Amino acid sequence: MNIRPRQTNESFVRWQGRYIEQRQTASSVMLGLSGGSLAYVTSLLSGVNAFIGFWPSVAFHLTVACHAFSVGAAVLYSLNRVRDFAVTARIARDRAHPKRKDNVPELRKQQRTLGQLTRRLYFWQSMLFLAGAVLFLVFCAYHLSPALYAAA
């Protein structure tokens, strides 16, 4: 039987907590930047009635779509984390209560499923944010090129 020393287990628990905090912080930062990017891109085109060109228009729409889906994934990620923590807390409560110990294996299955969904949502939030950020830079380069590189 492989039993971890108490000190190693405490270290694992401490670093697991840090890992979760860091992921939540990164998710919050991406959520904020995606929302800011959406607001900025939309403000650039408010009141503009002229056609901005095919490629800038494509970049604009893809930027908005990526950031909107990234925001959606961030919200789902946060809601799923709340559900995951609730199940984890219930496992801890039921494990300590002799009459409810039978619930623990089923709750652990549910917690594993929620954990997998959380990792997927974080991955997709990150990928959509990255794609949106690249497209945002492309859009800004197209949109601002006349001002940045004025014809002589």
C-alpha positions in Angstrom: 0.0 0.0 0.0 1.4 3.4 -1.0 0.7 6.0 1.8 2.0 9.5 1.4 3.7 11.1 4.3 1.6 13.7 6.0 4.0 16.5 5.0 3.8 15.6 1.3 0.0 15.4 1.5 -0.3 18.9 3.1 2.0 20.3 0.5 -0.1 18.8 -2.3 -3.3 20.2 -0.7 -1.7 23.7 -0.4 -0.4 23.7 -3.9 -3.7 22.4 -5.3 -5.4 25.4 -3.7 -2.9 27.7 -5.3 -3.4 26.1 -8.6 -7.2 26.6 -8.4 -6.7 30.2 -7.4 -4.3 30.9 -10.3 -6.7 29.4 -12.8 -9.6 31.4 -11.5 -7.5 34.6 -11.6 -6.4 33.9 -15.2 -10.0 33.2 -16.2 -11.1 36.5 -14.6 -8.4 38.4 -16.4 -9.3 36.9 -19.8 -13.0 37.6 -19.1 -12.2 41.3 -18.4 -9.9 41.7 -21.4 -12.5 40.0 -23.7 -15.2 42.3 -22.4 -12.9 45.3 -22.9 -12.0 44.2 -26.4 -15.6 43.8 -27.3 -16.4 47.3 -26.0 -13.5 48.9 -27.7 -14.1 47.3 -31.1 -17.8 48.1 -31.0 -17.0 51.7 -30.0 -14.6 52.1 -33.0 -17.5 51.4 -35.4 -20.3 53.3 -33.6 -21.6 56.0 -35.9 -19.7 54.7 -38.9 -22.0 54.3 -41.9 -19.3 53.6 -44.5 -18.1 50.1 -45.6 -14.8 49.4 -43.9 -13.7 46.8 -46.4 -14.1 43.1 -46.7 -11.1 41.9 -44.6 -11.5 44.5 -41.8 -15.2 43.5 -41.7 -14.3 39.8 -41.5 -11.7 40.5 -38.8 -14.3 42.6 -36.9 -16.9 39.9 -36.9 -14.5 37.1 -36.0 -13.1 39.2 -33.2 -16.6 39.8 -31.8 -17.6 36.2 -32.1 -14.4 34.8 -30.5 -14.6 37.3 -27.6 -18.3 36.8 -27.1 -17.8 33.0 -26.9 -14.8 33.5 -24.6 -17.0 35.5 -22.3 -19.7 32.8 -22.4 -17.1 30.1 -21.6 -15.8 32.2 -18.7 -19.3 32.6 -17.2 -19.9 28.8 -17.6 -16.5 28.1 -16.1 -17.3 30.2 -13.1 -20.7 28.6 -12.6 -19.3 25.1 -13.1 -16.6 25.9 -10.5 -19.3 26.8 -8.0 -21.1 23.5 -8.7 -17.8 21.6 -8.4 -17.0 23.2 -5.0 -20.5 22.4 -3.7 -20.1 18.7 -4.6 -16.6 18.7 -3.1 -17.9 20.2 0.1 -20.7 17.6 0.2 -18.1 14.8 -0.2 -16.2 16.1 2.7 -19.4 16.3 4.8 -20.7 12.9 3.8 -17.3 11.2 4.3 -17.3 12.4 7.9 -20.9 11.2 8.6 -21.2 7.4 9.0 -24.8 7.2 7.6 -23.9 9.1 4.4 -20.6 7.4 3.5 -22.4 5.4 0.9 -23.1 8.6 -1.1 -19.4 9.4 -1.5 -18.5 7.1 -4.6 -21.4 8.6 -6.6 -20.5 12.1 -5.6 -16.9 11.5 -6.6 -18.1 10.4 -10.0 -20.1 13.6 -10.3 -17.1 15.6 -9.1 -14.8 14.0 -11.7 -17.3 14.9 -14.5 -17.6 18.5 -13.3 -13.8 18.7 -13.1 -13.4 17.5 -16.7 -16.0 20.0 -17.8 -14.2 22.8 -15.9 -10.9 21.9 -17.6 -12.6 21.9 -21.0 -14.3 25.2 -20.4 -11.0 26.8 -19.3 -9.3 25.4 -22.4 -11.9 26.8 -24.7 -12.1 30.1 -22.9 -8.3 30.4 -23.3 -8.3 29.4 -27.0 -11.1 31.7 -27.9 -9.5 34.5 -26.0 -6.2 34.0 -27.8 -7.9 33.8 -31.2 -9.9 36.9 -30.4 -6.8 38.8 -29.3 -5.0 38.0 -32.5 -8.0 38.9 -34.6 -8.4 42.1 -32.6 -4.8 43.1 -33.5 -5.5 42.3 -37.1 -8.7 44.4 -37.1 -6.9 47.3 -35.4 -4.1 47.2 -37.9 -6.6 47.3 -40.8 -8.8 49.9 -39.2 -6.1 52.2 -38.0 -3.6 51.8 -40.9 -4.8 55.0 -42.7 -4.0 57.0 -39.5 -0.8 55.2 -38.7 0.6 55.0 -42.3 -0.8 58.1 -44.0 0.0 58.3 -47.7 2.6 61.0 -48.4 
